[in-house]
Amino acid sequence: MTEPTLPRIRPEIAALPPYRQGKQAGPDAFKLSSNENPFEPLPSVLEALQTTTPINRYPDASAAALRARLGEKYGVEPDAVHVAAGSVSILHQLVLGTASVGDEVVYAWRSFEAYPSLPLVAGATGVQVPLTSGARHDLDAMADAVTDRTRVVIVCTPNNPTGPVVSSAEFAAFVARVPQDVLIILDEAYAEFVTAPDAVDGLGERVFERHPNVVVLRTFSKAYGLAGLRVGYAIGHPRVLDAARTTGIPLSVTSAAERAAIASLDAEAELRERISVIVERRTRLIGGLRAQGWQVPDSQANFVWLPAGERTDEVAAAFDAADLIVRPFSGDGIRISVGEEESIDRVLAVAKSLL
Ligand SMILES: *Cc1c(COP(=O)(O)O)cnc(C)c1O
């Protein structure tokens, strides 16, 4: 069989492995590979989804109701809020709106798997700054990596997949060093799980007000349990967010997603309870792993990092054999989401057998 001639693909795109979703969990397996919320949706959220949505009509392109609600929550004008189909979409929108050929996008590594493709798709160049030996952002080195060509710096706190946060003081010192015309994206996808008192909180501290080059990203996918509906948001200077509104694909946020997000904000107290259960499980999981001798960084998110290094594939295979779907990063380590109560014991049992 001869290969058909295919349309020419940009070489930097063709060189990337296409996104393939992790394995789907079998009936007895725990899916701990995507940092999802293990709880069933709240009844009030399901009810909101059932209220008749005119699905023959387009949604409200500006998600005005959700933006107004978030604006109230954080004490900002609706224009200082941008909503999209997941905060990954907003990352793409902001990078497309600020960086192009010849420009640089600085981010920590290892960090969120979606980051490397952001500069690439925009035609820009990614600059990876290694984490410290404690699996934390090295903000001094990241500030040092900023050049005349830098358009964006991404800071992920808590860092996916390793877990540690950036502190308020560290972030303040970092922002002071980065030129004001360079966009800083503070990706706080796991903010609701943070319990460390010194952690940066971009919204609580209103960093975006003092520094118009800082945009804070949050999502309904993790703590709020709406990963399947796709909705996330950004808070920042309205003119910076306009760049994301311009580059974004219009009408991506469905009415169902918008409604479920509003219902979730209305159910804040119930969701907080669930979050504290996950935080308790996280504490138990980290404590158990450390007691076994694993060097687990202090995760402030809903996942933990096992720095298995060269043994990563072997360790991942052992979890897999025990029907635990985890997320291995070959040669580096394994990210395990904090899931159902029974999954914690199973993870600890497998981890113990490996030492
Ligand atoms: C999960 C995650 C996101 C958001 O995902 P969406 O589902 O697109 O909102 C953003 N950043 C990081 C670091 C994440 O882990």
The ligand as an SDF file (V2000), in Angstrom:
LIG
                    3D

 15 15  0  0  0  0  0  0  0  0999 V2000
   -6.8920   21.0960   35.1230 C   0  0  0  0  0  0  0  0  0  0  0  0
   -6.0370   22.2860   34.9030 C   0  0  0  0  0  0  0  0  0  0  0  0
   -6.5160   23.4230   34.2390 C   0  0  0  0  0  0  0  0  0  0  0  0
   -7.9190   23.6070   33.7830 C   0  0  0  0  0  0  0  0  0  0  0  0
   -8.5410   22.7530   33.0560 O   0  0  0  0  0  0  0  0  0  0  0  0
   -9.9450   23.1010   32.3860 P   0  0  0  0  0  0  0  0  0  0  0  0
  -10.6950   21.8510   32.5930 O   0  0  0  0  0  0  0  0  0  0  0  0
   -9.6220   23.4340   30.9820 O   0  0  0  0  0  0  0  0  0  0  0  0
  -10.5350   24.2760   33.1040 O   0  0  0  0  0  0  0  0  0  0  0  0
   -5.6930   24.5170   34.1050 C   0  0  0  0  0  0  0  0  0  0  0  0
   -4.4560   24.5050   34.5850 N   0  0  0  0  0  0  0  0  0  0  0  0
   -3.9680   23.4490   35.2240 C   0  0  0  0  0  0  0  0  0  0  0  0
   -2.6030   23.5210   35.7850 C   0  0  0  0  0  0  0  0  0  0  0  0
   -4.7340   22.2960   35.3970 C   0  0  0  0  0  0  0  0  0  0  0  0
   -4.2070   21.2450   36.0160 O   0  0  0  0  0  0  0  0  0  0  0  0
  1  2  1  0
  2  3  1  0
  2 14  2  0
  3  4  1  0
  3 10  2  0
  4  5  1  0
  5  6  1  0
  6  7  2  0
  6  8  1  0
  6  9  1  0
 10 11  1  0
 11 12  2  0
 12 13  1  0
 12 14  1  0
 14 15  1  0
M  END
$$$$
